[in-house]
Amino acid sequence: MSTKEQLTEILDFLNDTKMRATYGAVAGYLGVKPRGMGQLLGEHSLRNSWVVNEKKDVPTDYPPELIHPELHRLSLRIDTADKLSRGLQRWRQI
C-alpha cells in the first residue's frame, strides 16, 4: 500500500472514530518526518483536521471553519505510531 493510500485509510479511521492523532503519530506510522505531514495531507479540510499538533491539540494553521466541529468530542488522542497501528487494526475488524 502506498503512503498516500495508507494516509487515506488513517483519515478514514480518524473520521469514523472521531479521534485525533498527532502529526508525529501519523508520520511515525507512515515512516516519514513529522514536518512533511502538512504537504502529505494537502489542502486544509474538515477531514484532515483530525491530525493535530501535539502541543496545541489542533491542526496547524487551520482556520476555525476548517476544523471539524467534533474535534474535541473525545478526550482521547492518539500520540504514538504504535497506538495508531493498534487502533487501525481494531477498526479494520469492524
Secondary structure, DSSP 8 states (H G I E B T S, - for coil): --HHHHHHHHHHHHHHHT-EEEHHHHHHHHTS-GGGHHHHH-S--TGGGGEE-TTTSS-TT--GGGS-TTTTSSS-EE-SHHHHHHHHHHHHT-
